[in-house]
Amino acid sequence: MNSKLKTKLIEIARTKYSTDDPSHDFNHILRVLSNIESIVKEEKADLDILIPAALFHDVVNYPKNDPKAKFSSDESAIVVKKVLENIKEYPRHKIAQVEYAVSVCSFNKGIIPNTLEAKILQDADGLEATGAISIMRTYASAGQMKINFYNQKDPFCKKRKPEALQYALDLFYQRLLKIKERCHTKKGKKIAERRTRFLLKFLKELEQELKGE
């Protein structure tokens, strides 16, 4: 993708994200884009597809405890399709592939994509759900949903199933620690494994602190 078109897409996308949800603001979008650019150094993928997919994959994002949350990725796919259709210099034959990548991006859908670009988008977005940044995002979302930091009786889900819509820490066991297993690319998996090690260190420290040590 030429730099002029990329800049145009970035500026369009920037206007469509608010600052109300720091977990899914435009900084998140730019980090996903950065993750993609890192992954494609080792994968022969089409940035014409990946760049708009990254920029608009969360353009519609309902809070995780909202009944409409399951429609976020599908509605985002509709938005990016309309945006690209209004940009005359964007290749028309690639719009459907962008739409597809966005529609299957969601972790909760559990879909294994059938295109390389969609797999890379999943990896790049997934990397935002592991490591140091994922801790920040988890607790930002907890504040937005007004849920507890952890279950006082069993913080680390040792005797119960995780309930991420009730306790923020449960998201570690429901999602954050699973990202490395869900990555499709070698580069994505390598990054996720390093970030997962940091999460485990965080959990160990937290457990000691909750014991009063």
C-alpha positions as a Python dict, from the first residue, in 0.01 Angstrom:
ca = {
    (1, 'M'): (0, 0, 0),
    (2, 'N'): (134, 342, -88),
    (3, 'S'): (199, 587, 195),
    (4, 'K'): (-60, 838, 72),
    (5, 'L'): (-346, 589, 89),
    (6, 'K'): (-226, 458, 424),
    (7, 'T'): (-220, 809, 569),
    (8, 'K'): (-567, 878, 432),
    (9, 'L'): (-705, 562, 593),
    (10, 'I'): (-540, 641, 925),
    (11, 'E'): (-691, 989, 931),
    (12, 'I'): (-1038, 857, 846),
    (13, 'A'): (-1014, 590, 1115),
    (14, 'R'): (-886, 836, 1374),
    (15, 'T'): (-1213, 1032, 1356),
    (16, 'K'): (-1421, 723, 1431),
    (17, 'Y'): (-1278, 630, 1771),
    (18, 'S'): (-1362, 800, 2098),
    (19, 'T'): (-1163, 828, 2420),
    (20, 'D'): (-1446, 684, 2632),
    (21, 'D'): (-1297, 334, 2625),
    (22, 'P'): (-916, 335, 2664),
    (23, 'S'): (-908, -40, 2595),
    (24, 'H'): (-1039, 18, 2243),
    (25, 'D'): (-929, 370, 2163),
    (26, 'F'): (-717, 476, 1866),
    (27, 'N'): (-396, 397, 2053),
    (28, 'H'): (-511, 35, 2061),
    (29, 'I'): (-569, 51, 1686),
    (30, 'L'): (-220, 187, 1623),
    (31, 'R'): (-67, -86, 1839),
    (32, 'V'): (-252, -354, 1641),
    (33, 'L'): (-124, -197, 1321),
    (34, 'S'): (229, -201, 1462),
    (35, 'N'): (190, -569, 1554),
    (36, 'I'): (82, -643, 1197),
    (37, 'E'): (381, -463, 1051),
    (38, 'S'): (605, -670, 1277),
    (39, 'I'): (441, -999, 1179),
    (40, 'V'): (443, -931, 802),
    (41, 'K'): (820, -902, 809),
    (42, 'E'): (809, -1282, 822),
    (43, 'E'): (486, -1344, 631),
    (44, 'K'): (406, -1264, 268),
    (45, 'A'): (73, -1095, 332),
    (46, 'D'): (-122, -818, 161),
    (47, 'L'): (-101, -488, 347),
    (48, 'D'): (-372, -347, 122),
    (49, 'I'): (-603, -580, 313),
    (50, 'L'): (-437, -574, 653),
    (51, 'I'): (-402, -199, 702),
    (52, 'P'): (-772, -108, 667),
    (53, 'A'): (-869, -424, 855),
    (54, 'A'): (-651, -320, 1148),
    (55, 'L'): (-768, 40, 1141),
    (56, 'F'): (-1138, -41, 1149),
    (57, 'H'): (-1163, -377, 1328),
    (58, 'D'): (-1294, -217, 1648),
    (59, 'V'): (-1478, 79, 1498),
    (60, 'V'): (-1799, -61, 1648),
    (61, 'N'): (-1730, -189, 1996),
    (62, 'Y'): (-1997, -254, 2256),
    (63, 'P'): (-1894, -311, 2621),
    (64, 'K'): (-1826, -679, 2688),
    (65, 'N'): (-2125, -702, 2923),
    (66, 'D'): (-2362, -551, 2666),
    (67, 'P'): (-2592, -804, 2491),
    (68, 'K'): (-2494, -644, 2160),
    (69, 'A'): (-2122, -718, 2215),
    (70, 'K'): (-2142, -1031, 1998),
    (71, 'F'): (-2231, -810, 1700),
    (72, 'S'): (-1934, -571, 1731),
    (73, 'S'): (-1709, -736, 1472),
    (74, 'D'): (-1990, -787, 1220),
    (75, 'E'): (-2094, -423, 1246),
    (76, 'S'): (-1731, -311, 1220),
    (77, 'A'): (-1701, -514, 900),
    (78, 'I'): (-2000, -329, 755),
    (79, 'V'): (-1843, 6, 842),
    (80, 'V'): (-1507, -71, 682),
    (81, 'K'): (-1678, -194, 367),
    (82, 'K'): (-1865, 136, 333),
    (83, 'V'): (-1550, 338, 401),
    (84, 'L'): (-1347, 156, 136),
    (85, 'E'): (-1625, 175, -119),
    (86, 'N'): (-1606, 554, -89),
    (87, 'I'): (-1231, 565, -156),
    (88, 'K'): (-1192, 551, -532),
    (89, 'E'): (-823, 459, -524),
    (90, 'Y'): (-880, 153, -303),
    (91, 'P'): (-883, -176, -503),
    (92, 'R'): (-1246, -288, -524),
    (93, 'H'): (-1161, -658, -547),
    (94, 'K'): (-996, -651, -203),
    (95, 'I'): (-1285, -501, -6),
    (96, 'A'): (-1453, -836, 59),
    (97, 'Q'): (-1128, -974, 204),
    (98, 'V'): (-1099, -679, 443),
    (99, 'E'): (-1461, -724, 546),
    (100, 'Y'): (-1402, -1094, 609),
    (101, 'A'): (-1089, -1038, 819),
    (102, 'V'): (-1270, -790, 1042),
    (103, 'S'): (-1579, -1008, 1079),
    (104, 'V'): (-1382, -1310, 1209),
    (105, 'C'): (-1135, -1117, 1424),
    (106, 'S'): (-1319, -1153, 1755),
    (107, 'F'): (-1160, -1389, 2010),
    (108, 'N'): (-1501, -1483, 2146),
    (109, 'K'): (-1623, -1614, 1811),
    (110, 'G'): (-1348, -1876, 1814),
    (111, 'I'): (-1329, -1879, 1434),
    (112, 'I'): (-1016, -2008, 1261),
    (113, 'P'): (-986, -1785, 951),
    (114, 'N'): (-928, -1926, 605),
    (115, 'T'): (-708, -1641, 478),
    (116, 'L'): (-358, -1546, 585),
    (117, 'E'): (-453, -1181, 632),
    (118, 'A'): (-740, -1269, 865),
    (119, 'K'): (-508, -1495, 1065),
    (120, 'I'): (-252, -1216, 1097),
    (121, 'L'): (-519, -970, 1211),
    (122, 'Q'): (-632, -1217, 1477),
    (123, 'D'): (-272, -1257, 1595),
    (124, 'A'): (-205, -882, 1599),
    (125, 'D'): (-523, -810, 1791),
    (126, 'G'): (-462, -1107, 2020),
    (127, 'L'): (-122, -972, 2120),
    (128, 'E'): (-310, -680, 2274),
    (129, 'A'): (-470, -932, 2507),
    (130, 'T'): (-148, -1062, 2658),
    (131, 'G'): (151, -902, 2829),
    (132, 'A'): (177, -572, 3014),
    (133, 'I'): (-64, -385, 2791),
    (134, 'S'): (-330, -650, 2844),
    (135, 'I'): (-324, -587, 3220),
    (136, 'M'): (-386, -218, 3163),
    (137, 'R'): (-667, -292, 2918),
    (138, 'T'): (-826, -554, 3144),
    (139, 'Y'): (-861, -316, 3435),
    (140, 'A'): (-968, -25, 3217),
    (141, 'S'): (-1253, -245, 3095),
    (142, 'A'): (-1329, -354, 3450),
    (143, 'G'): (-1379, 10, 3543),
    (144, 'Q'): (-1603, 65, 3244),
    (145, 'M'): (-1815, -241, 3329),
    (146, 'K'): (-1802, -163, 3704),
    (147, 'I'): (-1700, -514, 3804),
    (148, 'N'): (-1476, -639, 4085),
    (149, 'F'): (-1100, -676, 4044),
    (150, 'Y'): (-1110, -1039, 4162),
    (151, 'N'): (-1316, -1297, 4346),
    (152, 'Q'): (-1214, -1266, 4710),
    (153, 'K'): (-1276, -1633, 4792),
    (154, 'D'): (-1090, -1774, 4491),
    (155, 'P'): (-898, -1499, 4305),
    (156, 'F'): (-702, -1736, 4080),
    (157, 'C'): (-985, -1968, 3970),
    (158, 'K'): (-836, -2269, 4142),
    (159, 'K'): (-1173, -2424, 4230),
    (160, 'R'): (-1416, -2255, 3992),
    (161, 'K'): (-1464, -2163, 3630),
    (162, 'P'): (-1358, -1811, 3523),
    (163, 'E'): (-1632, -1550, 3509),
    (164, 'A'): (-1472, -1260, 3324),
    (165, 'L'): (-1791, -1056, 3317),
    (166, 'Q'): (-1795, -1062, 3696),
    (167, 'Y'): (-1427, -1045, 3794),
    (168, 'A'): (-1146, -877, 3599),
    (169, 'L'): (-876, -1121, 3706),
    (170, 'D'): (-1080, -1409, 3566),
    (171, 'L'): (-1008, -1276, 3218),
    (172, 'F'): (-649, -1395, 3260),
    (173, 'Y'): (-773, -1754, 3274),
    (174, 'Q'): (-1050, -1708, 3020),
    (175, 'R'): (-842, -1527, 2758),
    (176, 'L'): (-506, -1364, 2836),
    (177, 'L'): (-314, -1683, 2914),
    (178, 'K'): (-462, -1860, 2611),
    (179, 'I'): (-349, -1619, 2342),
    (180, 'K'): (-18, -1795, 2275),
    (181, 'E'): (-209, -2114, 2195),
    (182, 'R'): (-440, -1932, 1954),
    (183, 'C'): (-173, -1761, 1744),
    (184, 'H'): (-144, -1872, 1382),
    (185, 'T'): (193, -1723, 1285),
    (186, 'K'): (540, -1806, 1417),
    (187, 'K'): (615, -1441, 1491),
    (188, 'G'): (285, -1389, 1670),
    (189, 'K'): (334, -1700, 1881),
    (190, 'K'): (690, -1600, 1972),
    (191, 'I'): (578, -1258, 2094),
    (192, 'A'): (279, -1406, 2277),
    (193, 'E'): (495, -1660, 2460),
    (194, 'R'): (723, -1386, 2594),
    (195, 'R'): (428, -1174, 2702),
    (196, 'T'): (263, -1473, 2869),
    (197, 'R'): (571, -1526, 3083),
    (198, 'F'): (528, -1169, 3208),
    (199, 'L'): (163, -1236, 3294),
    (200, 'L'): (264, -1538, 3499),
    (201, 'K'): (515, -1325, 3691),
    (202, 'F'): (243, -1070, 3756),
    (203, 'L'): (7, -1337, 3888),
    (204, 'K'): (277, -1477, 4115),
    (205, 'E'): (346, -1131, 4260),
    (206, 'L'): (-25, -1062, 4301),
    (207, 'E'): (-76, -1388, 4486),
    (208, 'Q'): (201, -1298, 4729),
    (209, 'E'): (54, -950, 4783),
    (210, 'L'): (-294, -1090, 4851),
    (211, 'K'): (-136, -1314, 5115),
    (212, 'G'): (5, -1000, 5277),
    (213, 'E'): (364, -1082, 5183),
}
